[in-house]
Amino acid sequence: MGDGSTVVCAGAGTPYSAQYAADSASPDCGHTYLRSSAGRPGEAYTVSVSVSWDVEWHGGGQQGVIGGQLSQSQVPLRVAEAQALVVS
């Protein structure tokens, strides 16, 4: 995640639905940054992702598995921090 933590998600995830607000937490796999990315190189965390797929197929009386399909990417992610002061 760029901040020293790692998140491992199993399965295909939750399909998109408009019922989830854009700022809501992930229903099955997510990460919350506890600090802003200020002061980091480029003022951003470098987030790396690897997705591995094993495809199981059936057809024509045969079946098989195509394993090890791997996609990887990195993206800089700027994380801001907001602080609130409560006064009476």
C-alpha positions as CSV (number, residue, x, y, z in Angstrom):
1,M,0.0,0.0,0.0
2,G,3.1,2.2,0.1
3,D,2.8,2.9,3.8
4,G,4.5,-0.3,4.9
5,S,1.3,-2.4,5.1
6,T,0.1,-5.2,2.8
7,V,-3.5,-6.2,2.0
8,V,-4.3,-9.6,0.6
9,C,-7.8,-10.1,-0.8
10,A,-9.2,-13.5,-1.8
11,G,-11.9,-13.9,-4.4
12,A,-13.1,-11.7,-7.2
13,G,-14.3,-8.9,-4.8
14,T,-17.7,-7.2,-4.7
15,P,-19.4,-6.2,-7.9
16,Y,-20.0,-2.5,-8.4
17,S,-23.3,-1.2,-7.1
18,A,-24.6,2.4,-6.9
19,Q,-25.8,1.5,-3.4
20,Y,-22.2,1.9,-2.1
21,A,-21.3,5.6,-1.4
22,A,-18.0,6.6,-3.0
23,D,-16.5,7.4,0.4
24,S,-17.7,4.2,2.2
25,A,-15.4,1.5,3.2
26,S,-14.9,-1.6,1.0
27,P,-17.5,-4.3,1.9
28,D,-15.0,-7.1,1.6
29,C,-11.4,-5.9,1.3
30,G,-9.8,-2.5,1.7
31,H,-7.2,-0.3,3.4
32,T,-7.4,2.9,5.5
33,Y,-4.4,5.2,5.5
34,L,-3.6,6.5,9.0
35,R,-1.2,9.3,7.8
36,S,-1.1,11.6,4.8
37,S,1.5,11.1,2.1
38,A,3.0,14.6,2.8
39,G,6.8,14.4,3.0
40,R,7.0,11.2,1.0
41,P,8.8,11.2,-2.4
42,G,6.5,12.9,-4.8
43,E,4.1,13.6,-1.9
44,A,2.5,10.2,-2.6
45,Y,2.6,6.6,-1.6
46,T,3.6,4.2,-4.3
47,V,0.8,1.6,-4.3
48,S,1.7,-1.7,-6.0
49,V,-0.9,-4.3,-7.0
50,S,-0.5,-7.8,-8.2
51,V,-3.5,-9.8,-9.4
52,S,-3.2,-13.5,-10.0
53,W,-5.9,-15.5,-11.8
54,D,-6.3,-19.2,-12.2
55,V,-9.0,-20.0,-14.8
56,E,-10.9,-23.3,-14.6
57,W,-12.7,-24.3,-17.8
58,H,-15.1,-27.0,-18.9
59,G,-16.3,-27.7,-22.4
60,G,-16.7,-30.3,-25.1
61,G,-16.3,-33.1,-22.6
62,Q,-13.0,-31.8,-21.4
63,Q,-11.8,-29.6,-18.6
64,G,-8.6,-27.9,-17.4
65,V,-7.0,-25.1,-15.5
66,I,-4.9,-22.3,-16.9
67,G,-2.9,-21.1,-13.9
68,G,-0.7,-18.3,-13.1
69,Q,-2.2,-15.4,-15.1
70,L,-0.5,-12.4,-13.4
71,S,-1.0,-8.7,-13.8
72,Q,1.1,-6.1,-11.9
73,S,1.1,-2.3,-11.7
74,Q,2.1,0.6,-9.6
75,V,0.5,4.0,-9.1
76,P,1.3,7.0,-7.0
77,L,-1.5,7.8,-4.5
78,R,-1.7,11.2,-2.8
79,V,-3.3,10.9,0.6
80,A,-4.6,14.0,2.3
81,E,-5.4,14.4,6.0
82,A,-8.2,16.5,7.5
83,Q,-8.3,17.5,11.1
84,A,-11.3,18.9,13.0
85,L,-11.4,21.1,16.1
86,V,-14.6,20.8,18.2
87,V,-15.5,23.9,20.1
88,S,-18.5,24.5,22.3
